[in-house]
Amino acid sequence: MRILLIEDEKDLASIIKKGLEEKGYNVDMAHDGEEGLYMAENYPADVVVLDIMLPIMDGLTVLDKMRQNEINTPVLMLTAKDTVIDKIKGLDCGADDYLTKPFDFSELLARIRALMRRRGDVKQATIRIADLEIDTATHEVRRGGKLILLSSKEYALLEYLAYHKGHVVNRFDITEHIYNEEFDLDSNVVDVYINFLRKKLDKDFDRKLIHTVRGAGYILREEK
């Protein structure tokens, strides 16, 4: 899934980005409010992590403009401010949650997962398709009770397919949510990772779950 991180402390932003990417998320970064608003408007994300104290345009203004422009992406405010009035201002501007620095990274992950579930992208903590189980908290994947080891990119691709189980997703949708904006759409890396998943998830099982819809994309569903 795709996360937009708007944070002017570059060292902290890099640490957060690295940690999220290790968990399989694709992360876009902006270091000032103006750039962050541009990213929010032009690169749709699943969750925005937004600092309040930003140069050029503060986080509350960014959030207010996002909501005025009908960008309803869940927003987690991330700030050093911890007074009640600051929290109220953020929530009144349309924030969905609030996390005060310093914070535990595991709490940040939990709040991001909660925002995704609240939005409706994930109906439950464990996604099940036939005998496939995906734990979105631990990123453990099992099929027929057997643990399947996946790389972070393989997991991110599988999770995205699982969020849209029963629906065809095209290569553009996949690259938009799994890879960054510099990704080459002419590359065959999506097809390569689909093949990796098939070898790990389908090869040793009679029922195939990953299907190609010619000319349209891919779908994760139980074979009929």
Phi and psi in degrees as GROMACS dihedral restraints (atoms count N, CA, C in turn):
[ dihedral_restraints ]
;  ai    aj    ak    al  type     phi  dphi    fc
    3     4     5     6     1  -103.9    20    10
    4     5     6     7     1   129.9    20    10
    6     7     8     9     1  -122.5    20    10
    7     8     9    10     1   134.7    20    10
    9    10    11    12     1  -102.2    20    10
   10    11    12    13     1   118.7    20    10
   12    13    14    15     1  -106.8    20    10
   13    14    15    16     1   117.3    20    10
   15    16    17    18     1  -113.4    20    10
   16    17    18    19     1   100.8    20    10
   18    19    20    21     1  -149.1    20    10
   19    20    21    22     1   125.4    20    10
   21    22    23    24     1   -85.0    20    10
   22    23    24    25     1   -17.1    20    10
   24    25    26    27     1   -78.3    20    10
   25    26    27    28     1    99.9    20    10
   27    28    29    30     1   -64.3    20    10
   28    29    30    31     1   -36.9    20    10
   30    31    32    33     1   -64.5    20    10
   31    32    33    34     1   -45.6    20    10
   33    34    35    36     1   -63.9    20    10
   34    35    36    37     1   -43.4    20    10
   36    37    38    39     1   -59.3    20    10
   37    38    39    40     1   -41.4    20    10
   39    40    41    42     1   -65.5    20    10
   40    41    42    43     1   -39.1    20    10
   42    43    44    45     1   -64.8    20    10
   43    44    45    46     1   -45.7    20    10
   45    46    47    48     1   -62.8    20    10
   46    47    48    49     1   -45.1    20    10
   48    49    50    51     1   -59.0    20    10
   49    50    51    52     1   -47.6    20    10
   51    52    53    54     1   -60.6    20    10
   52    53    54    55     1   -45.0    20    10
   54    55    56    57     1   -62.9    20    10
   55    56    57    58     1   -41.8    20    10
   57    58    59    60     1   -67.4    20    10
   58    59    60    61     1   -40.4    20    10
   60    61    62    63     1   -66.0    20    10
   61    62    63    64     1   -34.0    20    10
   63    64    65    66     1   -65.5    20    10
   64    65    66    67     1   -23.4    20    10
   66    67    68    69     1   -91.7    20    10
   67    68    69    70     1     5.0    20    10
   69    70    71    72     1    96.5    20    10
   70    71    72    73     1     2.6    20    10
   72    73    74    75     1   -83.9    20    10
   73    74    75    76     1   149.8    20    10
   75    76    77    78     1   -96.2    20    10
   76    77    78    79     1   129.5    20    10
   78    79    80    81     1  -122.9    20    10
   79    80    81    82     1   125.0    20    10
   81    82    83    84     1  -100.4    20    10
   82    83    84    85     1   145.1    20    10
   84    85    86    87     1  -125.0    20    10
   85    86    87    88     1   145.0    20    10
   87    88    89    90     1  -137.6    20    10
   88    89    90    91     1   145.9    20    10
   90    91    92    93     1  -112.9    20    10
   91    92    93    94     1     4.7    20    10
   93    94    95    96     1  -146.7    20    10
   94    95    96    97     1   164.3    20    10
   96    97    98    99     1   -65.0    20    10
   97    98    99   100     1   -37.8    20    10
   99   100   101   102     1   -65.0    20    10
  100   101   102   103     1   -46.5    20    10
  102   103   104   105     1   -64.2    20    10
  103   104   105   106     1   -39.4    20    10
  105   106   107   108     1   -63.0    20    10
  106   107   108   109     1   -42.0    20    10
  108   109   110   111     1   -63.9    20    10
  109   110   111   112     1   -41.4    20    10
  111   112   113   114     1   -60.1    20    10
  112   113   114   115     1   -43.8    20    10
  114   115   116   117     1   -63.7    20    10
  115   116   117   118     1   -43.3    20    10
  117   118   119   120     1   -61.8    20    10
  118   119   120   121     1   -35.5    20    10
  120   121   122   123     1   -79.0    20    10
  121   122   123   124     1   -27.1    20    10
  123   124   125   126     1  -114.0    20    10
  124   125   126   127     1   -16.2    20    10
  126   127   128   129     1  -129.1    20    10
  127   128   129   130     1    86.7    20    10
  129   130   131   132     1   -53.7    20    10
  130   131   132   133     1   131.1    20    10
  132   133   134   135     1  -116.1    20    10
  133   134   135   136     1   167.0    20    10
  135   136   137   138     1   -89.8    20    10
  136   137   138   139     1   -29.8    20    10
  138   139   140   141     1  -147.5    20    10
  139   140   141   142     1   141.8    20    10
  141   142   143   144     1  -110.9    20    10
  142   143   144   145     1   126.0    20    10
  144   145   146   147     1  -102.1    20    10
  145   146   147   148     1   114.4    20    10
  147   148   149   150     1  -125.5    20    10
  148   149   150   151     1   121.3    20    10
  150   151   152   153     1   -79.3    20    10
  151   152   153   154     1   149.4    20    10
  153   154   155   156     1   -81.5    20    10
  154   155   156   157     1   -46.6    20    10
  156   157   158   159     1   -84.4    20    10
  157   158   159   160     1    93.0    20    10
  159   160   161   162     1  -124.7    20    10
  160   161   162   163     1   148.8    20    10
  162   163   164   165     1   -73.7    20    10
  163   164   165   166     1   160.7    20    10
  165   166   167   168     1    69.6    20    10
  166   167   168   169     1   -55.7    20    10
  168   169   170   171     1  -142.1    20    10
  169   170   171   172     1   122.8    20    10
  171   172   173   174     1   -72.2    20    10
  172   173   174   175     1   162.5    20    10
  174   175   176   177     1   -61.7    20    10
  175   176   177   178     1   -36.3    20    10
  177   178   179   180     1   -64.8    20    10
  178   179   180   181     1   -37.6    20    10
  180   181   182   183     1   -68.1    20    10
  181   182   183   184     1   -41.3    20    10
  183   184   185   186     1   -57.5    20    10
  184   185   186   187     1   -48.0    20    10
  186   187   188   189     1   -62.9    20    10
  187   188   189   190     1   -43.8    20    10
  189   190   191   192     1   -61.1    20    10
  190   191   192   193     1   -42.3    20    10
  192   193   194   195     1   -68.5    20    10
  193   194   195   196     1   -36.8    20    10
  195   196   197   198     1   -58.4    20    10
  196   197   198   199     1   -48.8    20    10
  198   199   200   201     1   -68.0    20    10
  199   200   201   202     1   -36.4    20    10
  201   202   203   204     1   -61.9    20    10
  202   203   204   205     1   -35.1    20    10
  204   205   206   207     1   -86.4    20    10
  205   206   207   208     1    11.8    20    10
  207   208   209   210     1    61.2    20    10
  208   209   210   211     1    34.0    20    10
  210   211   212   213     1   -91.1    20    10
  211   212   213   214     1   104.0    20    10
  213   214   215   216     1   -99.7    20    10
  214   215   216   217     1    19.9    20    10
  216   217   218   219     1   -57.3    20    10
  217   218   219   220     1   134.8    20    10
  219   220   221   222     1   -57.2    20    10
  220   221   222   223     1   136.2    20    10
  222   223   224   225     1  -122.2    20    10
  223   224   225   226     1   126.8    20    10
  225   226   227   228     1  -105.6    20    10
  226   227   228   229     1   113.6    20    10
  228   229   230   231     1   -76.3    20    10
  229   230   231   232     1   130.1    20    10
  231   232   233   234     1  -124.5    20    10
  232   233   234   235     1   114.0    20    10
  234   235   236   237     1  -155.6    20    10
  235   236   237   238     1   159.7    20    10
  237   238   239   240     1   -80.5    20    10
  238   239   240   241     1   -15.8    20    10
  240   241   242   243     1   -73.4    20    10
  241   242   243   244     1   137.4    20    10
  243   244   245   246     1  -134.1    20    10
  244   245   246   247     1    14.9    20    10
  246   247   248   249     1   -81.1    20    10
  247   248   249   250     1   155.5    20    10
  249   250   251   252     1   -59.5    20    10
  250   251   252   253     1   -41.4    20    10
  252   253   254   255     1   -63.3    20    10
  253   254   255   256     1   -36.6    20    10
  255   256   257   258     1   -66.8    20    10
  256   257   258   259     1   -39.7    20    10
  258   259   260   261     1   -64.6    20    10
  259   260   261   262     1   -41.5    20    10
  261   262   263   264     1   -62.1    20    10
  262   263   264   265     1   -43.5    20    10
  264   265   266   267     1   -59.2    20    10
  265   266   267   268     1   -45.0    20    10
  267   268   269   270     1   -63.0    20    10
  268   269   270   271     1   -45.8    20    10
  270   271   272   273     1   -66.3    20    10
  271   272   273   274     1   -38.1    20    10
  273   274   275   276     1   -66.9    20    10
  274   275   276   277     1   -28.0    20    10
  276   277   278   279     1   -79.2    20    10
  277   278   279   280     1    -9.1    20    10
  279   280   281   282     1   115.6    20    10
  280   281   282   283     1    12.0    20    10
  282   283   284   285     1   -69.0    20    10
  283   284   285   286     1   149.0    20    10
  285   286   287   288     1   -97.4    20    10
  286   287   288   289     1   -24.0    20    10
  288   289   290   291     1  -158.4    20    10
  289   290   291   292     1   170.6    20    10
  291   292   293   294     1  -145.2    20    10
  292   293   294   295     1   126.8    20    10
  294   295   296   297     1  -131.4    20    10
  295   296   297   298     1   127.4    20    10
  297   298   299   300     1   -96.2    20    10
  298   299   300   301     1   135.7    20    10
  300   301   302   303     1   -76.5    20    10
  301   302   303   304     1   147.6    20    10
  303   304   305   306     1   -74.6    20    10
  304   305   306   307     1   155.4    20    10
  306   307   308   309     1  -137.8    20    10
  307   308   309   310     1   161.2    20    10
  309   310   311   312     1   -86.2    20    10
  310   311   312   313     1   132.2    20    10
  312   313   314   315     1   -60.2    20    10
  313   314   315   316     1   -34.4    20    10
  315   316   317   318     1   -64.0    20    10
  316   317   318   319     1   -32.3    20    10
  318   319   320   321     1   -69.7    20    10
  319   320   321   322     1   -39.4    20    10
  321   322   323   324     1   -58.2    20    10
  322   323   324   325     1   -45.6    20    10
  324   325   326   327     1   -61.5    20    10
  325   326   327   328     1   -43.0    20    10
  327   328   329   330     1   -63.9    20    10
  328   329   330   331     1   -40.5    20    10
  330   331   332   333     1   -68.8    20    10
  331   332   333   334     1   -36.5    20    10
  333   334   335   336     1   -64.3    20    10
  334   335   336   337     1   -44.7    20    10
  336   337   338   339     1   -61.1    20    10
  337   338   339   340     1   -40.9    20    10
  339   340   341   342     1   -63.4    20    10
  340   341   342   343     1   -40.4    20    10
  342   343   344   345     1   -65.2    20    10
  343   344   345   346     1   -38.6    20    10
  345   346   347   348     1   -65.6    20    10
  346   347   348   349     1   -40.5    20    10
  348   349   350   351     1   -66.9    20    10
  349   350   351   352     1   -41.5    20    10
  351   352   353   354     1   -62.1    20    10
  352   353   354   355     1   -35.3    20    10
  354   355   356   357     1   -69.6    20    10
  355   356   357   358     1   -25.5    20    10
  357   358   359   360     1   106.8    20    10
  358   359   360   361     1     0.7    20    10
  360   361   362   363     1   -70.2    20    10
  361   362   363   364     1   -32.9    20    10
  363   364   365   366     1  -124.7    20    10
  364   365   366   367     1   120.4    20    10
  366   367   368   369     1   -82.6    20    10
  367   368   369   370     1   -23.4    20    10
  369   370   371   372     1  -152.6    20    10
  370   371   372   373     1   161.7    20    10
  372   373   374   375     1   -66.5    20    10
  373   374   375   376     1   -31.5    20    10
  375   376   377   378     1  -113.2    20    10
  376   377   378   379     1   123.1    20    10
  378   379   380   381     1   -95.8    20    10
  379   380   381   382     1   131.6    20    10
  381   382   383   384     1  -123.6    20    10
  382   383   384   385     1   130.0    20    10
  384   385   386   387     1  -132.1    20    10
  385   386   387   388     1   111.2    20    10
  387   388   389   390     1    56.0    20    10
  388   389   390   391     1  -123.6    20    10
  390   391   392   393     1   -96.8    20    10
  391   392   393   394     1    14.5    20    10
  393   394   395   396     1   -93.3    20    10
  394   395   396   397     1   131.6    20    10
  396   397   398   399     1  -125.4    20    10
  397   398   399   400     1   129.9    20    10
  399   400   401   402     1  -122.2    20    10
  400   401   402   403     1   115.7    20    10
  402   403   404   405     1   -90.1    20    10
  403   404   405   406     1   108.2    20    10
  405   406   407   408     1   -74.4    20    10
  406   407   408   409     1   -11.7    20    10
  408   409   410   411     1   -86.7    20    10
  409   410   411   412     1   -47.6    20    10
  411   412   413   414     1   -95.0    20    10
  412   413   414   415     1   -13.0    20    10
  414   415   416   417     1    65.7    20    10
  415   416   417   418     1    22.0    20    10
  417   418   419   420     1   -81.0    20    10
  418   419   420   421     1   137.7    20    10
  420   421   422   423     1  -123.5    20    10
  421   422   423   424     1   129.7    20    10
  423   424   425   426     1  -131.1    20    10
  424   425   426   427     1   143.7    20    10
  426   427   428   429     1  -131.3    20    10
  427   428   429   430     1   123.7    20    10
  429   430   431   432     1    60.8    20    10
  430   431   432   433     1    29.5    20    10
  432   433   434   435     1    84.1    20    10
  433   434   435   436     1    -8.2    20    10
  435   436   437   438     1   -90.4    20    10
  436   437   438   439     1   130.4    20    10
  438   439   440   441     1   -70.9    20    10
  439   440   441   442     1   128.1    20    10
  441   442   443   444     1  -108.7    20    10
  442   443   444   445     1   120.3    20    10
  444   445   446   447     1   -87.6    20    10
  445   446   447   448     1   123.6    20    10
  447   448   449   450     1  -124.0    20    10
  448   449   450   451     1   149.7    20    10
  450   451   452   453     1   -73.2    20    10
  451   452   453   454     1   168.8    20    10
  453   454   455   456     1   -61.5    20    10
  454   455   456   457     1   -39.6    20    10
  456   457   458   459     1   -71.4    20    10
  457   458   459   460     1   -37.8    20    10
  459   460   461   462     1   -62.7    20    10
  460   461   462   463     1   -43.0    20    10
  462   463   464   465     1   -64.5    20    10
  463   464   465   466     1   -43.9    20    10
  465   466   467   468     1   -59.5    20    10
  466   467   468   469     1   -41.5    20    10
  468   469   470   471     1   -66.1    20    10
  469   470   471   472     1   -45.9    20    10
  471   472   473   474     1   -62.1    20    10
  472   473   474   475     1   -43.3    20    10
  474   475   476   477     1   -62.4    20    10
  475   476   477   478     1   -40.6    20    10
  477   478   479   480     1   -64.6    20    10
  478   479   480   481     1   -43.0    20    10
  480   481   482   483     1   -62.0    20    10
  481   482   483   484     1   -38.8    20    10
  483   484   485   486     1   -68.3    20    10
  484   485   486   487     1   -37.6    20    10
  486   487   488   489     1   -59.4    20    10
  487   488   489   490     1   -28.1    20    10
  489   490   491   492     1  -113.9    20    10
  490   491   492   493     1    31.0    20    10
  492   493   494   495     1   -56.1    20    10
  493   494   495   496     1   137.0    20    10
  495   496   497   498     1    85.7    20    10
  496   497   498   499     1    -3.0    20    10
  498   499   500   501     1  -124.8    20    10
  499   500   501   502     1   143.3    20    10
  501   502   503   504     1   -76.4    20    10
  502   503   504   505     1   132.5    20    10
  504   505   506   507     1  -117.9    20    10
  505   506   507   508     1   134.9    20    10
  507   508   509   510     1   -91.0    20    10
  508   509   510   511     1   172.6    20    10
  510   511   512   513     1   -63.6    20    10
  511   512   513   514     1   -35.1    20    10
  513   514   515   516     1   -64.6    20    10
  514   515   516   517     1   -45.3    20    10
  516   517   518   519     1   -59.1    20    10
  517   518   519   520     1   -42.2    20    10
  519   520   521   522     1   -64.2    20    10
  520   521   522   523     1   -48.8    20    10
  522   523   524   525     1   -65.7    20    10
  523   524   525   526     1   -33.4    20    10
  525   526   527   528     1   -64.8    20    10
  526   527   528   529     1   -35.5    20    10
  528   529   530   531     1   -98.2    20    10
  529   530   531   532     1   -20.9    20    10
  531   532   533   534     1  -103.5    20    10
  532   533   534   535     1   -31.1    20    10
  534   535   536   537     1  -117.9    20    10
  535   536   537   538     1   170.1    20    10
  537   538   539   540     1   -85.3    20    10
  538   539   540   541     1   176.5    20    10
  540   541   542   543     1   -69.8    20    10
  541   542   543   544     1   -15.2    20    10
  543   544   545   546     1   -84.0    20    10
  544   545   546   547     1    -1.0    20    10
  546   547   548   549     1   -61.9    20    10
  547   548   549   550     1   138.0    20    10
  549   550   551   552     1   -84.3    20    10
  550   551   552   553     1   111.5    20    10
  552   553   554   555     1   -65.2    20    10
  553   554   555   556     1   -19.0    20    10
  555   556   557   558     1   -83.0    20    10
  556   557   558   559     1    -7.5    20    10
  558   559   560   561     1   -72.0    20    10
  559   560   561   562     1   154.3    20    10
  561   562   563   564     1  -100.6    20    10
  562   563   564   565     1    20.2    20    10
  564   565   566   567     1   -63.1    20    10
  565   566   567   568     1   -32.5    20    10
  567   568   569   570     1   -62.1    20    10
  568   569   570   571     1   -45.7    20    10
  570   571   572   573     1   -62.6    20    10
  571   572   573   574     1   -37.7    20    10
  573   574   575   576     1   -62.1    20    10
  574   575   576   577     1   -45.7    20    10
  576   577   578   579     1   -71.6    20    10
  577   578   579   580     1   -31.2    20    10
  579   580   581   582     1   -60.7    20    10
  580   581   582   583     1   -42.7    20    10
  582   583   584   585     1   -65.2    20    10
  583   584   585   586     1   -38.6    20    10
  585   586   587   588     1   -58.5    20    10
  586   587   588   589     1   -46.6    20    10
  588   589   590   591     1   -63.0    20    10
  589   590   591   592     1   -41.9    20    10
  591   592   593   594     1   -60.2    20    10
  592   593   594   595     1   -42.0    20    10
  594   595   596   597     1   -63.5    20    10
  595   596   597   598     1   -35.8    20    10
  597   598   599   600     1   -85.8    20    10
  598   599   600   601     1   -32.6    20    10
  600   601   602   603     1  -101.0    20    10
  601   602   603   604     1   -31.6    20    10
  603   604   605   606     1  -111.4    20    10
  604   605   606   607     1   -27.9    20    10
  606   607   608   609     1   -54.6    20    10
  607   608   609   610     1   -44.3    20    10
  609   610   611   612     1   -95.8    20    10
  610   611   612   613     1    14.9    20    10
  612   613   614   615     1  -126.6    20    10
  613   614   615   616     1   145.7    20    10
  615   616   617   618     1   -69.3    20    10
  616   617   618   619     1   -42.6    20    10
  618   619   620   621     1   -86.2    20    10
  619   620   621   622     1   124.3    20    10
  621   622   623   624     1   -91.4    20    10
  622   623   624   625     1   140.9    20    10
  624   625   626   627     1  -110.5    20    10
  625   626   627   628     1   -30.6    20    10
  627   628   629   630     1   -98.8    20    10
  628   629   630   631     1   120.7    20    10
  630   631   632   633     1  -125.2    20    10
  631   632   633   634     1   145.6    20    10
  633   634   635   636     1   -96.0    20    10
  634   635   636   637     1   130.1    20    10
  636   637   638   639     1  -105.4    20    10
  637   638   639   640     1   105.2    20    10
  639   640   641   642     1   -53.6    20    10
  640   641   642   643     1   127.1    20    10
  642   643   644   645     1    79.1    20    10
  643   644   645   646     1    -2.2    20    10
  645   646   647   648     1  -122.4    20    10
  646   647   648   649     1   -45.2    20    10
  648   649   650   651     1   150.8    20    10
  649   650   651   652     1  -139.5    20    10
  651   652   653   654     1  -131.4    20    10
  652   653   654   655     1   155.4    20    10
  654   655   656   657     1  -142.0    20    10
  655   656   657   658     1   139.7    20    10
  657   658   659   660     1  -105.2    20    10
  658   659   660   661     1   113.3    20    10
  660   661   662   663     1  -161.2    20    10
  661   662   663   664     1   160.6    20    10
  663   664   665   666     1   -71.7    20    10
  664   665   666   667     1   134.1    20    10
  666   667   668   669     1   -64.8    20    10
  667   668   669   670     1   133.1    20    10
